[in-house]
């Protein structure tokens, strides 16, 4: 298995990136919003800073809100980040929608987010793999466009698709390399991987074309009860809703042994890559990251 850690990558981006690499994580990730309930980064900018501070760790946007970008601009940014990182970038994408005001802020109707994302993925794939691209779609028109420099990774950077529903599964089956659901139980993951295999065949791809992954909020503490308490406190604030009944179902939280057991359940359900998102208050993030790196990763080495 491979493991990643999601960090804020705000004021201390370089220090956080070095810490993640030193602790042995395979991936470093961050999220993004234009406007949200808590401070958030911009994926491309934050991961570019992390790229300059590290040498080995892979970089994963978790996630880029694709419909907020013109596809050609996003393709250019993706290509450049892969170049400046030495071929370490993977594009994690999603449609967003939980904060309609940020869609309004950039002039994108929130109800078009799925259709815009699907078309954008088609455009981005063309721009990252071909030269002199022309395209006439519902939202995008290209006339003889070439993105240069092209990505280091060939044929293009890996694309991970986030989501929870069948429409997202169909999206990854058609356009993606990795499935990165969130707020998922092991049973939900196993069911989704079975569906994606079928959707992949329908899309003309092999049944096993998509790698299973997971993006999951995590809080580790020597006291299981304290870990669950901190996770509930942070996620209730972050998502502006009560997480009391959701924490034990949709997070990896508890003592190191508890978390190892939970990870094994996800591995058996098909997860080959797990990105640990910070499910704890800001003042515990560094301790949480170190506990994951020092007490959990060695169990899967």
LINBELMO-V454946 format. One record per pair of residues at least 24 apart in sequence whose C-alpha atoms are under 6 Angstrom apart, sorted by the first residue. I is the first residue (numbers start at 1). J is the second residue. D is the distance in Angstrom with one decimal. If there is no record, write none. Layout:
I/J/D + I/J/D
This chain:
1/272/4.9 + 1/273/5.7 + 2/26/5.9 + 2/273/4.7 + 3/273/5.6 + 3/274/5.0 + 3/275/5.7 + 4/28/5.5 + 4/275/4.3 + 4/276/6.0 + 5/29/6.0 + 5/275/5.4 + 5/276/4.8 + 6/30/5.0 + 6/276/6.0 + 6/277/4.8 + 9/46/5.7 + 14/50/5.4 + 14/53/5.4 + 17/50/5.4 + 18/54/6.0 + 21/57/5.6 + 23/293/5.3 + 26/57/5.5 + 27/57/5.6 + 27/58/4.6 + 27/59/5.5 + 28/59/5.0 + 29/59/6.0 + 29/60/4.8 + 29/61/5.5 + 29/62/5.7 + 30/61/5.8 + 30/62/5.3 + 31/62/4.8 + 31/63/5.1 + 34/102/5.9 + 35/102/5.9 + 51/85/5.1 + 58/88/4.8 + 59/88/5.8 + 59/89/4.7 + 60/89/5.9 + 60/90/4.8 + 60/91/6.0 + 61/91/5.5 + 61/92/4.8 + 62/92/5.3 + 63/92/5.0 + 63/93/4.9 + 63/94/6.0 + 64/93/4.8 + 65/94/5.3 + 65/95/5.5 + 65/96/5.8 + 66/117/5.7 + 67/113/5.4 + 67/116/5.5 + 67/117/5.3 + 71/120/5.1 + 75/124/5.3 + 79/150/5.7 + 79/151/4.6 + 82/151/5.6 + 83/151/5.8 + 83/152/5.8 + 87/152/5.1 + 87/153/5.5 + 90/157/5.6 + 90/158/5.0 + 91/159/4.8 + 91/160/6.0 + 92/159/5.8 + 92/160/4.4 + 92/161/5.8 + 93/161/5.1 + 93/162/6.0 + 94/162/5.2 + 128/156/5.8 + 129/155/6.0 + 169/196/5.7 + 170/199/5.8 + 173/199/5.7 + 173/200/4.5 + 174/203/5.6 + 177/210/4.9 + 178/210/5.1 + 178/211/4.5 + 178/212/6.0 + 179/212/5.3 + 179/213/5.4 + 180/213/4.9 + 180/214/4.7 + 180/215/5.8 + 181/214/5.3 + 181/215/6.0 + 182/215/5.1 + 182/216/5.7 + 183/250/4.9 + 184/250/5.7 + 186/266/5.0 + 186/269/5.6 + 190/269/4.5 + 212/270/5.6 + 212/271/4.7 + 212/272/5.5 + 213/271/4.6 + 213/272/5.5 + 213/273/4.6 + 213/274/5.6 + 214/274/4.8 + 215/275/4.8 + 216/251/5.8 + 216/276/5.4 + 216/277/5.6 + 217/251/5.0 + 217/276/5.9 + 217/277/4.4 + 217/278/5.6 + 217/279/4.7 + 218/251/5.7 + 218/252/4.7 + 218/253/5.3 + 218/276/5.8 + 218/277/5.8 + 218/278/5.6 + 218/279/4.7 + 219/253/4.7 + 219/279/5.1 + 219/280/5.7 + 220/253/5.6 + 220/254/5.3 + 220/255/5.6 + 220/288/5.8 + 221/254/6.0 + 221/255/5.1 + 222/255/4.8 + 223/255/5.8 + 224/254/3.9 + 224/255/4.9 + 227/253/5.9 + 227/254/5.1 + 228/253/6.0 + 230/280/5.3 + 231/279/4.9 + 231/280/4.9 + 234/280/5.4 + 234/281/5.3
